Amino acid sequence: NILASCSNDQTVCVIDVGAETAGDLLVSQTPAHGDAVFQVVWDWSGEKIFSFAKDYHLRAFNARTGELIQKADNHSHASKRPTKIASLGKNNVIASTGFNKSNQPEVKIFSTDDLNTCYDTQNCGEGSGCVFCIFDADINVLYLTGKGDSTIRYMELVQDEQAGHPKLTFLFQFSGSTGHKSCCTMPKRGLNIMHCEIARFYRVCNSSHIIEPVVFTVPRKTDDFHSDIYPDTPGTQPALTSAQWREGKSSEPILVDIKSLVGKEASSGGLGEMQEGNGHAGDVQSAQLVGKLEHELEQCHALQEEQGLALEESEQKVMQLTTRVQELEKELVEKQKVIEKLQEGLVKEGEQMDQGTPANQ
């Protein structure tokens, strides 16, 4: 229930949204930055907050008191363009995306203990839009994409043994046929872990009103659970209550086995497959059709890229398949309602038979 926010008053506030009284709502407020604040992020343990303002300086604050811990001496990036930041998990590193002197997008990583220490700088494309950074703290992968881009790059944060500090190494990139306005990710508990899916993005495409899913998988020979790419992940249970945190207690997030989050359906194969022996044959068939149509959606995008199909025809096919998926999902809901009514009837019939009353009365 502890929230950090920035506003037009040029400050960052830490708020206890679960406070019982208005007087306990505000936990802390930072001094004014002198200009508009673009973004604020937390560190891994919830002790510090980091902000980036229009003066292009990184700042670190004590989250409980709002006291300024450090302000970087220099601008994070040479060009005064839109910038985004992200805390990179428990690595004591913060990432910042911006533009260099040649107006090319770049990503830098800084030490959270000394914001003047830049560990690494990497080029991240040729676009002109603000570059967003999304970090997977479980496997130390940083995803980078900008507004208007058609690509999603991803890099791994590794330890440079010679230099003795972290660095970024480029892994690969997804390239779409059209740019996107924005994108977001599916939480870990919604991924198909039995098919080695490590991330799923949803792109809002520029040239249409289509939301396109992009799946990132690790190639493996078997469809089994691979613990090396699915380490324990932060669960839904908070490590501390808001009262404990305000008292000064500190704790890292509680990590849980990812299989306990995704549920039995994902453990048995994910979307499009259901456990055998549940007696819902109609549900299994419809779910398999949904999975088949989602596979056809992926094939349609692949054909568009490999064979150069006309954009209008391809998007029309995708819309038709998407509509059909939605219809099948509605059928699943209706069938579930019918099954529940039948089950209620069987229970009532059993009660009548126990009382000696004929079932047909």
CORMOLIN-V713454 format. One record per backbone hydrogen bond with DSSP energy under -1.0 kcal/mol. CO is the residue of the C=O (numbers start at 1). NH is the residue of the N-H. E is the energy in kcal/mol with one decimal. If there is no record, write none. Layout:
[[CO;NH;E] [CO;NH;E]]
//
This chain:
[[1;17;-2.3] [3;15;-3.7] [5;13;-2.7] [7;10;-1.4] [10;33;-2.8] [11;7;-1.3] [12;30;-2.6] [13;5;-2.6] [14;27;-2.7] [14;28;-1.4] [15;3;-3.2] [16;19;-1.8] [22;25;-1.1] [25;16;-3.2] [28;14;-2.5] [36;54;-2.7] [39;52;-2.0] [41;50;-2.9] [47;63;-2.2] [48;43;-1.8] [49;61;-2.6] [50;41;-2.5] [51;59;-1.9] [52;38;-2.4] [52;39;-1.5] [53;56;-2.0] [56;76;-1.6] [58;72;-2.8] [59;51;-1.9] [60;69;-3.0] [60;70;-1.6] [61;49;-1.8] [62;66;-2.7] [67;62;-2.6] [70;60;-2.6] [79;81;-1.9] [84;97;-2.9] [86;95;-3.1] [87;89;-1.4] [88;91;-1.5] [92;112;-1.9] [93;88;-2.5] [94;110;-3.0] [95;86;-2.0] [96;108;-2.9] [97;84;-1.3] [98;106;-2.4] [99;79;-2.3] [100;103;-1.9] [104;100;-2.1] [105;124;-2.0] [106;98;-2.2] [107;122;-2.7] [108;96;-2.8] [109;119;-2.5] [110;94;-2.5] [114;117;-2.2] [117;111;-2.0] [120;109;-1.9] [122;107;-2.8] [130;147;-1.5] [132;145;-1.8] [134;143;-3.4] [136;140;-1.1] [136;141;-1.4] [140;157;-2.8] [141;136;-3.0] [142;155;-2.7] [143;134;-2.5] [144;153;-2.5] [145;132;-3.3] [146;149;-2.0] [149;180;-2.1] [150;176;-3.6] [152;174;-2.4] [153;144;-3.2] [154;171;-2.2] [154;172;-1.3] [155;142;-3.5] [156;169;-2.2] [158;167;-2.7] [160;164;-2.8] [165;160;-2.6] [167;158;-2.6] [169;156;-2.7] [172;154;-2.1] [174;152;-1.9] [179;206;-2.8] [180;148;-3.0] [182;204;-2.7] [184;202;-2.5] [187;190;-2.1] [188;191;-1.7] [191;193;-1.3] [192;195;-1.3] [192;197;-1.7] [193;196;-1.1] [196;218;-2.3] [199;216;-3.0] [200;186;-2.3] [201;214;-3.1] [202;184;-1.3] [203;212;-2.7] [204;181;-3.6] [210;205;-2.0] [212;203;-3.1] [214;201;-2.8] [216;198;-2.4] [216;199;-1.4] [222;224;-1.4] [226;229;-1.1] [233;256;-2.8] [241;245;-2.4] [242;246;-2.2] [243;247;-1.4] [244;249;-1.9] [245;248;-1.4] [254;235;-2.4] [256;233;-2.4] [257;260;-1.6] [258;261;-1.2] [258;262;-1.9] [263;267;-1.8] [264;268;-1.6] [265;270;-2.6] [266;269;-1.2] [270;273;-1.6] [280;284;-2.2] [281;285;-2.4] [282;286;-2.3] [283;287;-2.7] [284;288;-2.3] [285;289;-1.9] [286;290;-2.2] [287;291;-2.3] [288;292;-2.3] [289;293;-2.7] [290;294;-2.2] [291;295;-1.8] [292;296;-2.0] [293;297;-2.0] [294;298;-1.8] [295;299;-2.2] [296;300;-2.3] [297;301;-1.9] [298;302;-2.0] [299;303;-2.5] [300;304;-1.9] [301;305;-1.5] [302;306;-2.8] [303;307;-2.4] [310;314;-2.3] [311;315;-2.6] [312;316;-2.1] [313;317;-2.0] [314;318;-2.3] [315;319;-2.5] [316;320;-2.1] [317;321;-2.4] [318;322;-2.6] [319;323;-2.4] [320;324;-2.1] [321;325;-2.2] [322;326;-2.1] [323;327;-2.2] [324;328;-2.3] [325;329;-2.2] [326;330;-1.9] [327;331;-2.1] [328;332;-2.1] [329;333;-1.6] [330;334;-2.3] [331;335;-2.7] [332;336;-2.0] [333;337;-1.7] [334;338;-2.1] [335;339;-2.5] [336;340;-2.1] [337;341;-2.0] [338;342;-2.4] [339;343;-2.4] [340;344;-2.1] [341;345;-2.1] [342;346;-2.2] [343;347;-2.0] [344;348;-2.2] [345;349;-2.5] [346;350;-2.2] [347;351;-2.0] [348;352;-2.1] [349;353;-2.0] [350;354;-1.9] [351;355;-1.2] [352;357;-2.4] [353;356;-1.2] [358;361;-1.2]]
//
